[in-house]
């Protein structure tokens, strides 16, 4: 399984808009299924 980065603002916005969010007091995690290529997971970190 390969891991790639989210880099473009439009990629982050798509995850925020269409993904699911999970949160606690210190972290908010957004998850969006990669339908284009199921063998690649992508990770982006926003501060």
CHARMM internal coordinates of N, CA and C (Angstrom, degrees):
IC EDIT
DIST 1 N 1 CA 1.4356
DIST 1 CA 1 C 1.5258
ANGL 1 N 1 CA 1 C 108.99
DIST 1 C 2 N 1.3143
ANGL 1 CA 1 C 2 N 116.76
DIHE 1 N 1 CA 1 C 2 N 128.11
DIST 2 N 2 CA 1.4529
ANGL 1 C 2 N 2 CA 122.93
DIHE 1 CA 1 C 2 N 2 CA -177.34
DIST 2 CA 2 C 1.5306
ANGL 2 N 2 CA 2 C 110.29
DIHE 1 C 2 N 2 CA 2 C -97.13
DIST 2 C 3 N 1.3285
ANGL 2 CA 2 C 3 N 117.02
DIHE 2 N 2 CA 2 C 3 N 146.97
DIST 3 N 3 CA 1.4615
ANGL 2 C 3 N 3 CA 122.35
DIHE 2 CA 2 C 3 N 3 CA 177.95
DIST 3 CA 3 C 1.5207
ANGL 3 N 3 CA 3 C 108.81
DIHE 2 C 3 N 3 CA 3 C -119.34
DIST 3 C 4 N 1.3302
ANGL 3 CA 3 C 4 N 116.77
DIHE 3 N 3 CA 3 C 4 N 130.56
DIST 4 N 4 CA 1.4571
ANGL 3 C 4 N 4 CA 122.50
DIHE 3 CA 3 C 4 N 4 CA 177.04
DIST 4 CA 4 C 1.5205
ANGL 4 N 4 CA 4 C 109.38
DIHE 3 C 4 N 4 CA 4 C -125.89
DIST 4 C 5 N 1.3272
ANGL 4 CA 4 C 5 N 116.67
DIHE 4 N 4 CA 4 C 5 N 164.14
DIST 5 N 5 CA 1.4599
ANGL 4 C 5 N 5 CA 122.21
DIHE 4 CA 4 C 5 N 5 CA -178.16
DIST 5 CA 5 C 1.5252
ANGL 5 N 5 CA 5 C 111.55
DIHE 4 C 5 N 5 CA 5 C -93.90
DIST 5 C 6 N 1.3304
ANGL 5 CA 5 C 6 N 115.32
DIHE 5 N 5 CA 5 C 6 N 147.75
DIST 6 N 6 CA 1.4600
ANGL 5 C 6 N 6 CA 120.87
DIHE 5 CA 5 C 6 N 6 CA 164.68
DIST 6 CA 6 C 1.5183
ANGL 6 N 6 CA 6 C 105.46
DIHE 5 C 6 N 6 CA 6 C -83.63
DIST 6 C 7 N 1.3141
ANGL 6 CA 6 C 7 N 118.09
DIHE 6 N 6 CA 6 C 7 N 129.26
DIST 7 N 7 CA 1.4652
ANGL 6 C 7 N 7 CA 120.01
DIHE 6 CA 6 C 7 N 7 CA -176.20
DIST 7 CA 7 C 1.5197
ANGL 7 N 7 CA 7 C 112.95
DIHE 6 C 7 N 7 CA 7 C -124.29
DIST 7 C 8 N 1.3156
ANGL 7 CA 7 C 8 N 117.14
DIHE 7 N 7 CA 7 C 8 N -39.62
DIST 8 N 8 CA 1.4645
ANGL 7 C 8 N 8 CA 120.80
DIHE 7 CA 7 C 8 N 8 CA -174.17
DIST 8 CA 8 C 1.5232
ANGL 8 N 8 CA 8 C 111.36
DIHE 7 C 8 N 8 CA 8 C -83.47
DIST 8 C 9 N 1.3302
ANGL 8 CA 8 C 9 N 114.74
DIHE 8 N 8 CA 8 C 9 N 145.77
DIST 9 N 9 CA 1.4549
ANGL 8 C 9 N 9 CA 120.69
DIHE 8 CA 8 C 9 N 9 CA 177.62
DIST 9 CA 9 C 1.5251
ANGL 9 N 9 CA 9 C 110.85
DIHE 8 C 9 N 9 CA 9 C -57.21
DIST 9 C 10 N 1.3224
ANGL 9 CA 9 C 10 N 117.36
DIHE 9 N 9 CA 9 C 10 N -38.21
DIST 10 N 10 CA 1.4650
ANGL 9 C 10 N 10 CA 121.23
DIHE 9 CA 9 C 10 N 10 CA -179.53
DIST 10 CA 10 C 1.5297
ANGL 10 N 10 CA 10 C 111.77
DIHE 9 C 10 N 10 CA 10 C -65.06
DIST 10 C 11 N 1.3331
ANGL 10 CA 10 C 11 N 117.60
DIHE 10 N 10 CA 10 C 11 N -31.89
DIST 11 N 11 CA 1.4639
ANGL 10 C 11 N 11 CA 121.14
DIHE 10 CA 10 C 11 N 11 CA 177.25
DIST 11 CA 11 C 1.5247
ANGL 11 N 11 CA 11 C 110.67
DIHE 10 C 11 N 11 CA 11 C -68.38
DIST 11 C 12 N 1.3333
ANGL 11 CA 11 C 12 N 116.34
DIHE 11 N 11 CA 11 C 12 N -42.93
DIST 12 N 12 CA 1.4636
ANGL 11 C 12 N 12 CA 120.27
DIHE 11 CA 11 C 12 N 12 CA 177.12
DIST 12 CA 12 C 1.5286
ANGL 12 N 12 CA 12 C 110.56
DIHE 11 C 12 N 12 CA 12 C -63.44
DIST 12 C 13 N 1.3342
ANGL 12 CA 12 C 13 N 116.80
DIHE 12 N 12 CA 12 C 13 N -44.63
DIST 13 N 13 CA 1.4677
ANGL 12 C 13 N 13 CA 120.15
DIHE 12 CA 12 C 13 N 13 CA -179.32
DIST 13 CA 13 C 1.5226
ANGL 13 N 13 CA 13 C 111.76
DIHE 12 C 13 N 13 CA 13 C -61.12
DIST 13 C 14 N 1.3293
ANGL 13 CA 13 C 14 N 117.53
DIHE 13 N 13 CA 13 C 14 N -37.44
DIST 14 N 14 CA 1.4653
ANGL 13 C 14 N 14 CA 120.99
DIHE 13 CA 13 C 14 N 14 CA 178.30
DIST 14 CA 14 C 1.5258
ANGL 14 N 14 CA 14 C 110.91
DIHE 13 C 14 N 14 CA 14 C -63.35
DIST 14 C 15 N 1.3258
ANGL 14 CA 14 C 15 N 116.94
DIHE 14 N 14 CA 14 C 15 N -40.71
DIST 15 N 15 CA 1.4683
ANGL 14 C 15 N 15 CA 120.81
DIHE 14 CA 14 C 15 N 15 CA 178.82
DIST 15 CA 15 C 1.5226
ANGL 15 N 15 CA 15 C 110.03
DIHE 14 C 15 N 15 CA 15 C -67.03
DIST 15 C 16 N 1.3362
ANGL 15 CA 15 C 16 N 117.33
DIHE 15 N 15 CA 15 C 16 N -44.47
DIST 16 N 16 CA 1.4700
ANGL 15 C 16 N 16 CA 120.72
DIHE 15 CA 15 C 16 N 16 CA 178.83
DIST 16 CA 16 C 1.5293
ANGL 16 N 16 CA 16 C 110.78
DIHE 15 C 16 N 16 CA 16 C -60.95
DIST 16 C 17 N 1.3248
ANGL 16 CA 16 C 17 N 116.46
DIHE 16 N 16 CA 16 C 17 N -42.06
DIST 17 N 17 CA 1.4644
ANGL 16 C 17 N 17 CA 121.69
DIHE 16 CA 16 C 17 N 17 CA -174.81
DIST 17 CA 17 C 1.5322
ANGL 17 N 17 CA 17 C 112.38
DIHE 16 C 17 N 17 CA 17 C -74.69
DIST 17 C 18 N 1.3256
ANGL 17 CA 17 C 18 N 117.47
DIHE 17 N 17 CA 17 C 18 N -43.91
DIST 18 N 18 CA 1.4644
ANGL 17 C 18 N 18 CA 120.62
DIHE 17 CA 17 C 18 N 18 CA -171.93
DIST 18 CA 18 C 1.5198
ANGL 18 N 18 CA 18 C 115.11
DIHE 17 C 18 N 18 CA 18 C -104.81
DIST 18 C 19 N 1.3311
ANGL 18 CA 18 C 19 N 117.05
DIHE 18 N 18 CA 18 C 19 N -13.26
DIST 19 N 19 CA 1.4615
ANGL 18 C 19 N 19 CA 120.12
DIHE 18 CA 18 C 19 N 19 CA -176.16
DIST 19 CA 19 C 1.5140
ANGL 19 N 19 CA 19 C 113.16
DIHE 18 C 19 N 19 CA 19 C -85.73
DIST 19 C 20 N 1.3168
ANGL 19 CA 19 C 20 N 115.15
DIHE 19 N 19 CA 19 C 20 N 177.70
DIST 20 N 20 CA 1.4632
ANGL 19 C 20 N 20 CA 122.57
DIHE 19 CA 19 C 20 N 20 CA 174.93
DIST 20 CA 20 C 1.5187
ANGL 20 N 20 CA 20 C 108.13
DIHE 19 C 20 N 20 CA 20 C -100.93
DIST 20 C 21 N 1.3325
ANGL 20 CA 20 C 21 N 116.42
DIHE 20 N 20 CA 20 C 21 N 150.50
DIST 21 N 21 CA 1.4599
ANGL 20 C 21 N 21 CA 119.51
DIHE 20 CA 20 C 21 N 21 CA 179.05
DIST 21 CA 21 C 1.5201
ANGL 21 N 21 CA 21 C 110.54
DIHE 20 C 21 N 21 CA 21 C -119.21
DIST 21 C 22 N 1.3150
ANGL 21 CA 21 C 22 N 114.39
DIHE 21 N 21 CA 21 C 22 N 145.91
DIST 22 N 22 CA 1.4584
ANGL 21 C 22 N 22 CA 123.59
DIHE 21 CA 21 C 22 N 22 CA 176.16
DIST 22 CA 22 C 1.5214
ANGL 22 N 22 CA 22 C 106.04
DIHE 21 C 22 N 22 CA 22 C -131.51
DIST 22 C 23 N 1.3246
ANGL 22 CA 22 C 23 N 117.11
DIHE 22 N 22 CA 22 C 23 N 134.96
DIST 23 N 23 CA 1.4628
ANGL 22 C 23 N 23 CA 118.15
DIHE 22 CA 22 C 23 N 23 CA -175.96
DIST 23 CA 23 C 1.5178
ANGL 23 N 23 CA 23 C 112.32
DIHE 22 C 23 N 23 CA 23 C -143.04
DIST 23 C 24 N 1.3283
ANGL 23 CA 23 C 24 N 113.93
DIHE 23 N 23 CA 23 C 24 N 157.81
DIST 24 N 24 CA 1.4589
ANGL 23 C 24 N 24 CA 122.38
DIHE 23 CA 23 C 24 N 24 CA 169.18
DIST 24 CA 24 C 1.5236
ANGL 24 N 24 CA 24 C 106.34
DIHE 23 C 24 N 24 CA 24 C -139.83
DIST 24 C 25 N 1.3041
ANGL 24 CA 24 C 25 N 118.42
DIHE 24 N 24 CA 24 C 25 N -163.12
DIST 25 N 25 CA 1.4633
ANGL 24 C 25 N 25 CA 120.37
DIHE 24 CA 24 C 25 N 25 CA -174.14
DIST 25 CA 25 C 1.5299
ANGL 25 N 25 CA 25 C 114.18
DIHE 24 C 25 N 25 CA 25 C -71.22
DIST 25 C 26 N 1.3293
ANGL 25 CA 25 C 26 N 118.94
DIHE 25 N 25 CA 25 C 26 N -17.06
DIST 26 N 26 CA 1.4677
ANGL 25 C 26 N 26 CA 119.78
DIHE 25 CA 25 C 26 N 26 CA -177.39
DIST 26 CA 26 C 1.5303
ANGL 26 N 26 CA 26 C 114.81
DIHE 25 C 26 N 26 CA 26 C -123.72
DIST 26 C 27 N 1.3274
ANGL 26 CA 26 C 27 N 118.52
DIHE 26 N 26 CA 26 C 27 N -6.19
DIST 27 N 27 CA 1.4606
ANGL 26 C 27 N 27 CA 119.99
DIHE 26 CA 26 C 27 N 27 CA -173.97
DIST 27 CA 27 C 1.5209
ANGL 27 N 27 CA 27 C 110.72
DIHE 26 C 27 N 27 CA 27 C -148.02
DIST 27 C 28 N 1.3228
ANGL 27 CA 27 C 28 N 115.55
DIHE 27 N 27 CA 27 C 28 N 142.06
DIST 28 N 28 CA 1.4629
ANGL 27 C 28 N 28 CA 121.96
DIHE 27 CA 27 C 28 N 28 CA 169.20
DIST 28 CA 28 C 1.5225
ANGL 28 N 28 CA 28 C 106.42
DIHE 27 C 28 N 28 CA 28 C -121.11
DIST 28 C 29 N 1.3230
ANGL 28 CA 28 C 29 N 116.78
DIHE 28 N 28 CA 28 C 29 N 125.44
DIST 29 N 29 CA 1.4576
ANGL 28 C 29 N 29 CA 122.85
DIHE 28 CA 28 C 29 N 29 CA -177.94
DIST 29 CA 29 C 1.5236
ANGL 29 N 29 CA 29 C 108.61
DIHE 28 C 29 N 29 CA 29 C -115.05
DIST 29 C 30 N 1.3343
ANGL 29 CA 29 C 30 N 116.56
DIHE 29 N 29 CA 29 C 30 N 127.78
DIST 30 N 30 CA 1.4584
ANGL 29 C 30 N 30 CA 122.17
DIHE 29 CA 29 C 30 N 30 CA 176.16
DIST 30 CA 30 C 1.5216
ANGL 30 N 30 CA 30 C 108.30
DIHE 29 C 30 N 30 CA 30 C -108.79
DIST 30 C 31 N 1.3260
ANGL 30 CA 30 C 31 N 116.03
DIHE 30 N 30 CA 30 C 31 N 136.14
DIST 31 N 31 CA 1.4627
ANGL 30 C 31 N 31 CA 122.00
DIHE 30 CA 30 C 31 N 31 CA -178.05
DIST 31 CA 31 C 1.5215
ANGL 31 N 31 CA 31 C 108.62
DIHE 30 C 31 N 31 CA 31 C -128.31
DIST 31 C 32 N 1.3334
ANGL 31 CA 31 C 32 N 115.99
DIHE 31 N 31 CA 31 C 32 N 133.33
DIST 32 N 32 CA 1.4614
ANGL 31 C 32 N 32 CA 121.17
DIHE 31 CA 31 C 32 N 32 CA 177.48
DIST 32 CA 32 C 1.5229
ANGL 32 N 32 CA 32 C 108.02
DIHE 31 C 32 N 32 CA 32 C -141.99
DIST 32 C 33 N 1.3195
ANGL 32 CA 32 C 33 N 116.82
DIHE 32 N 32 CA 32 C 33 N 124.57
DIST 33 N 33 CA 1.4660
ANGL 32 C 33 N 33 CA 121.66
DIHE 32 CA 32 C 33 N 33 CA -176.74
DIST 33 CA 33 C 1.5268
ANGL 33 N 33 CA 33 C 110.75
DIHE 32 C 33 N 33 CA 33 C -66.93
DIST 33 C 34 N 1.3176
ANGL 33 CA 33 C 34 N 115.85
DIHE 33 N 33 CA 33 C 34 N 135.06
DIST 34 N 34 CA 1.4592
ANGL 33 C 34 N 34 CA 122.97
DIHE 33 CA 33 C 34 N 34 CA 178.61
DIST 34 CA 34 C 1.5289
ANGL 34 N 34 CA 34 C 108.17
DIHE 33 C 34 N 34 CA 34 C -87.98
DIST 34 C 35 N 1.3213
ANGL 34 CA 34 C 35 N 116.28
DIHE 34 N 34 CA 34 C 35 N 97.39
DIST 35 N 35 CA 1.4618
ANGL 34 C 35 N 35 CA 120.71
DIHE 34 CA 34 C 35 N 35 CA -177.96
DIST 35 CA 35 C 1.5255
ANGL 35 N 35 CA 35 C 112.32
DIHE 34 C 35 N 35 CA 35 C -81.54
DIST 35 C 36 N 1.3218
ANGL 35 CA 35 C 36 N 117.80
DIHE 35 N 35 CA 35 C 36 N -22.29
DIST 36 N 36 CA 1.4649
ANGL 35 C 36 N 36 CA 121.02
DIHE 35 CA 35 C 36 N 36 CA -177.08
DIST 36 CA 36 C 1.5212
ANGL 36 N 36 CA 36 C 112.26
DIHE 35 C 36 N 36 CA 36 C -71.80
DIST 36 C 37 N 1.3298
ANGL 36 CA 36 C 37 N 116.29
DIHE 36 N 36 CA 36 C 37 N -42.75
DIST 37 N 37 CA 1.4618
ANGL 36 C 37 N 37 CA 119.95
DIHE 36 CA 36 C 37 N 37 CA -178.18
DIST 37 CA 37 C 1.5208
ANGL 37 N 37 CA 37 C 108.52
DIHE 36 C 37 N 37 CA 37 C -143.05
DIST 37 C 38 N 1.3104
ANGL 37 CA 37 C 38 N 116.45
DIHE 37 N 37 CA 37 C 38 N 102.27
DIST 38 N 38 CA 1.4655
ANGL 37 C 38 N 38 CA 121.14
DIHE 37 CA 37 C 38 N 38 CA -175.14
DIST 38 CA 38 C 1.5222
ANGL 38 N 38 CA 38 C 113.28
DIHE 37 C 38 N 38 CA 38 C -72.70
DIST 38 C 39 N 1.3372
ANGL 38 CA 38 C 39 N 118.05
DIHE 38 N 38 CA 38 C 39 N -10.79
DIST 39 N 39 CA 1.4632
ANGL 38 C 39 N 39 CA 121.37
DIHE 38 CA 38 C 39 N 39 CA -179.84
DIST 39 CA 39 C 1.5279
ANGL 39 N 39 CA 39 C 112.70
DIHE 38 C 39 N 39 CA 39 C -88.54
DIST 39 C 40 N 1.3435
ANGL 39 CA 39 C 40 N 116.87
DIHE 39 N 39 CA 39 C 40 N -4.32
DIST 40 N 40 CA 1.4625
ANGL 39 C 40 N 40 CA 120.43
DIHE 39 CA 39 C 40 N 40 CA -176.74
DIST 40 CA 40 C 1.5219
ANGL 40 N 40 CA 40 C 110.25
DIHE 39 C 40 N 40 CA 40 C -120.17
DIST 40 C 41 N 1.3325
ANGL 40 CA 40 C 41 N 116.02
DIHE 40 N 40 CA 40 C 41 N 124.90
DIST 41 N 41 CA 1.4610
ANGL 40 C 41 N 41 CA 122.17
DIHE 40 CA 40 C 41 N 41 CA 170.84
DIST 41 CA 41 C 1.5141
ANGL 41 N 41 CA 41 C 107.51
DIHE 40 C 41 N 41 CA 41 C -98.21
DIST 41 C 42 N 1.3320
ANGL 41 CA 41 C 42 N 116.82
DIHE 41 N 41 CA 41 C 42 N 141.91
DIST 42 N 42 CA 1.4639
ANGL 41 C 42 N 42 CA 120.91
DIHE 41 CA 41 C 42 N 42 CA 179.81
DIST 42 CA 42 C 1.5149
ANGL 42 N 42 CA 42 C 108.83
DIHE 41 C 42 N 42 CA 42 C -121.20
DIST 42 C 43 N 1.3282
ANGL 42 CA 42 C 43 N 115.71
DIHE 42 N 42 CA 42 C 43 N 142.10
DIST 43 N 43 CA 1.4548
ANGL 42 C 43 N 43 CA 122.23
DIHE 42 CA 42 C 43 N 43 CA -177.69
DIST 43 CA 43 C 1.5174
ANGL 43 N 43 CA 43 C 109.64
DIHE 42 C 43 N 43 CA 43 C -129.52
DIST 43 C 44 N 1.3203
ANGL 43 CA 43 C 44 N 115.96
DIHE 43 N 43 CA 43 C 44 N 135.93
DIST 44 N 44 CA 1.4636
ANGL 43 C 44 N 44 CA 121.52
DIHE 43 CA 43 C 44 N 44 CA 174.26
DIST 44 CA 44 C 1.5135
ANGL 44 N 44 CA 44 C 108.84
DIHE 43 C 44 N 44 CA 44 C -136.54
DIST 44 C 45 N 1.3288
ANGL 44 CA 44 C 45 N 116.72
DIHE 44 N 44 CA 44 C 45 N 140.52
DIST 45 N 45 CA 1.4604
ANGL 44 C 45 N 45 CA 121.41
DIHE 44 CA 44 C 45 N 45 CA 178.84
DIST 45 CA 45 C 1.5185
ANGL 45 N 45 CA 45 C 107.99
DIHE 44 C 45 N 45 CA 45 C -119.70
DIST 45 C 46 N 1.3214
ANGL 45 CA 45 C 46 N 115.77
DIHE 45 N 45 CA 45 C 46 N 128.93
DIST 46 N 46 CA 1.4596
ANGL 45 C 46 N 46 CA 122.35
DIHE 45 CA 45 C 46 N 46 CA 179.98
DIST 46 CA 46 C 1.5171
ANGL 46 N 46 CA 46 C 108.92
DIHE 45 C 46 N 46 CA 46 C -122.87
DIST 46 C 47 N 1.3201
ANGL 46 CA 46 C 47 N 115.72
DIHE 46 N 46 CA 46 C 47 N 136.38
DIST 47 N 47 CA 1.4679
ANGL 46 C 47 N 47 CA 120.12
DIHE 46 CA 46 C 47 N 47 CA -179.71
DIST 47 CA 47 C 1.5132
ANGL 47 N 47 CA 47 C 109.16
DIHE 46 C 47 N 47 CA 47 C -114.85
END
COOR INIT
IC SEED 1 N 1 CA 1 C
IC BUILD
